[in-house]
Amino acid sequence: MTFKIELREGVVWQNTPPLNGRPLTAQDVVFSLNRQATVGYPNSALFSNIAEFTAVGEREILIRLESPDSELLEKLADAHSRIVSPEAVGVNGDLRRGPTVGTGPWIANQILADITRLIVNPDYYDDNLPYLDGLDIQVMQSEQVRIAGMRSKIIDLAQASLSSVINTTEQFEEIQWVGVENPAAGVEVMINTARSPMDKQAVREAMMLSWPYERGTTDLDGNPLIDTKNAVSGFSLGLPILNPDWLLPSENYMSLFQNLDRAKSLLANSEFEPADNVVIRVGEYGQEYIDQANSMAEGLASIGIDAEVERVSTRVFGDEVWLSGEYDIAVGAPPPVSSTTAYLFAVHHSAGPWNSTGYADPEIDRLIEAQAREYDIVKRGELLLEIQRRILAGSYRFIASTRTTNWMFWDYVHDFNPITPRGDTDFLTRVWLTPR
């Protein structure tokens, strides 16, 4: 299968050495994509299904696939798929030391360990963007320093924990905030279906019913935060799906959790015999992971299943849990995969290298393979929803608390909408300020 892509007219490289404002060509694009696809390069897997890139003239690129790929355009638009020039790479043999030259809306004016200073590109192909003249992106490891910078208006917007955001916005009415949920990140739970007693479907269902559906967001005093319209922290199946219409609605999950009577009934009818001990291995990714594991152990104890929590380093978790499946129940971070298809093949396909739960369903395999070659977005969405239903029905892998990134910003900052699908930062071109 072959695709043809045509470059937009009028796109030029930024007017800095060694490009000096020359036009972007199809040869630049093919050079960049072939470079990224080099075996052993960090992001080469994005293009593992592409057989060949070919430049036709100055503005056309032909892409030949090994097999149909419904995510081709997503992979080409991924933030890792950067277009670079042969001249820039040729200066030092790689781009670790620069020069940093692109065709985008911002020119890198200064790059230091603690700050990146960007100025507007006057030759950007879209004359209307960006709205700002420049950006200073400061790296501040200390949250308290970021908060102090916000309060003194040295910083216009900052990332912070939810408790710090609530504290600050309660004291400064002019400071607003937003939380952006990532359904593919957070506290993941895995149940090893190859080990007893988790090899019984009814036991896995009972285990989930002993656990809370959502711990919820609280204020500084630990009271439930009722108004959560700005920040969502809940349940997901961990699939990195860009289209929210393709995500299974939350009402599908609620009945599967927090019902001790139902859990005990399932165990009684499944001829369950208490095991000597069930071990919950939790990676040292942060306190929320430890809290999740302890909460799950308490839930299991309430239905007669003894559980021990074992804390392991992130390295051990990666080697022994992700890859080797050495666990009864595991709590940790999900695998770092940004592609829906790559995630499904690696984690949920019966032959997947990260399918450490041991769960196998021929119908899930068939659906994963079908959605990978389905170009009709409506049909692909239906396939992905059915995959999620079957994963949920298997009761073996989910994210108990999705990760939400919280931002606060002064009320003179407008149209700040930090949605970053596959690493995209285009939203920054539409941010603007009113005079202070």
Buried (B, 14 or more C-beta within 10 A) or exposed (E): EEBEBEBEEEBBBBBBEBBEEEBBBBBBBBBBBEBBBEEEEEBBBBBEBBEEBEBEEEBBBBBEBEEEBBBBEBBBEBEBBBBBBEBBBEBEEEBEEEBBBBBBBBBBBEEEEEEBBBBBBEBBBEEEBBBBEEBEEBEBEEBEBBBBBBEEEEBBBBBBEBBBBBBBBEEBEEBBBBBBBBBBBBBBBBBBBEBEBBEBBBBBBBBBBBBBBBBEBEBEEEEEBEEBEBBBBBBBBBBBBEEEEBBBEEEBBEEBBBBEEBBBBBBEEBEBEEBEEBBBBBBBBEEBBBBBBBBBBBBBEEBBBEBEBEBBEEEBBBEBBBEEBBBBBBBBBBBEBBBBBBBBBBBBBEEBEBBBBBBBBEEBBEBBBBBBBBEEEEEBBBBBBBBBBEBBBBBBBBBBBBBBBBBBBBEEBEEBEBEBBBEEEEEBBBBEEEEE
